[in-house]
Amino acid sequence: MPEIMVTLRVKSGQGAYACNGVTDNSGAALIQSTRGSYTGKGVPAGTYLVVLSENITLPAELEPQTSDEDLPPAAQAEKERKRNEFVSKNRTVPATLTALRTSPVELEVTKGQQAAITIDVAKHR
């Protein structure tokens, strides 16, 4: 799947790195690590939870507006319900793979070795 954000969250190993990348048209992502002013290809050795996320474009009428604050509470809740329903119906990535703390997919990275993972999205539906 193209244009899916892949985030690696440190489970064990070196912490305090932001590790992420975006999939290309073939579904592959090159992960980069950032720490302070340092940015480099790949990630430090360790065990990571793999989290996927996607950008779902909402129709204009469901986009949050500052004027929403003027709506009655029931109307605000209804708009939020419709927004959540739209996202749920248009989601490509299963919710189980988008949970930052509980993703079931792990990647073990060993120093000096290339690591790769293939995720069968259908398996996690």
C-alpha positions in Angstrom: 0.0 0.0 0.0 1.5 3.4 -1.0 1.6 6.4 1.3 1.3 4.6 4.6 3.4 6.1 7.5 5.5 3.4 9.1 6.6 4.2 12.6 8.9 2.0 14.7 8.4 2.4 18.4 11.3 1.3 20.6 10.3 -1.7 22.7 13.9 -2.5 23.9 17.3 -1.2 22.9 18.3 2.4 22.3 15.5 4.9 23.1 14.7 8.5 22.2 14.9 8.0 18.5 12.0 8.9 16.1 12.1 6.1 13.5 9.7 6.4 10.6 9.2 6.4 6.8 6.4 6.4 4.2 5.7 3.6 1.8 6.3 4.1 -1.9 4.1 2.7 -4.7 5.5 -0.8 -4.1 4.6 -0.6 -0.4 8.2 -0.4 0.7 9.4 2.2 3.2 13.0 3.3 4.0 13.1 4.1 7.7 15.1 7.0 9.0 16.0 7.7 12.6 16.0 11.2 14.1 17.5 12.2 17.5 18.0 15.9 18.1 19.8 17.3 15.0 20.9 13.8 13.9 19.0 12.1 11.0 20.2 8.9 9.4 19.0 6.0 7.3 18.0 2.9 9.2 17.5 2.4 12.9 19.7 1.5 15.9 19.7 -2.1 17.1 16.8 -3.1 19.2 13.2 -4.4 19.2 10.5 -2.2 17.8 6.7 -2.2 17.6 5.7 -1.5 14.0 2.8 1.0 13.8 1.1 1.9 10.5 -1.0 5.0 9.9 -2.7 6.6 6.9 -4.0 10.0 6.0 -7.7 9.9 5.3 -9.1 13.0 3.6 -12.5 13.9 5.1 -15.3 15.5 3.1 -15.5 19.3 3.7 -18.7 18.9 5.8 -17.0 16.6 8.2 -13.8 18.7 8.6 -13.5 20.2 12.1 -14.3 23.9 12.1 -13.9 26.6 14.8 -17.6 27.3 14.3 -18.3 23.7 15.6 -17.9 25.1 19.1 -21.1 27.1 18.5 -23.1 24.0 17.7 -25.3 22.4 20.4 -23.6 19.5 22.2 -25.8 16.9 20.4 -24.9 18.3 17.0 -21.2 18.3 17.9 -21.5 14.7 19.0 -23.4 13.8 15.8 -20.7 15.4 13.6 -18.0 13.5 15.6 -19.9 10.2 15.2 -20.2 10.8 11.4 -16.5 11.7 11.2 -15.5 8.5 13.0 -17.9 6.4 10.9 -16.4 7.9 7.7 -12.8 7.2 8.8 -13.7 3.6 9.9 -15.3 2.9 6.5 -12.5 4.4 4.5 -9.6 2.9 6.6 -7.2 0.7 4.7 -5.0 -0.1 7.6 -6.7 -2.2 10.3 -7.0 -0.5 13.7 -4.9 -3.2 15.3 -1.9 -2.0 13.4 -2.4 1.7 14.3 -2.3 1.3 18.1 1.0 2.9 19.2 1.3 0.9 22.4 -0.3 -2.4 21.4 0.7 -3.2 17.8 1.1 -7.0 17.5 3.9 -6.6 14.9 7.5 -6.5 16.1 10.8 -6.0 14.3 14.1 -7.1 15.7 17.1 -5.1 14.4 20.6 -6.4 15.0 23.6 -4.1 14.8 25.3 -4.2 11.4 22.5 -6.2 9.8 19.7 -5.2 7.4 16.2 -5.8 8.7 13.1 -6.2 6.7 9.5 -7.1 7.5 6.5 -7.9 5.4 3.1 -7.2 7.0 0.1 -9.1 5.8 -2.6 -6.4 6.5 -5.5 -8.8 5.8 -4.3 -11.1 8.6 -4.8 -8.2 11.1 -8.4 -7.4 10.1 
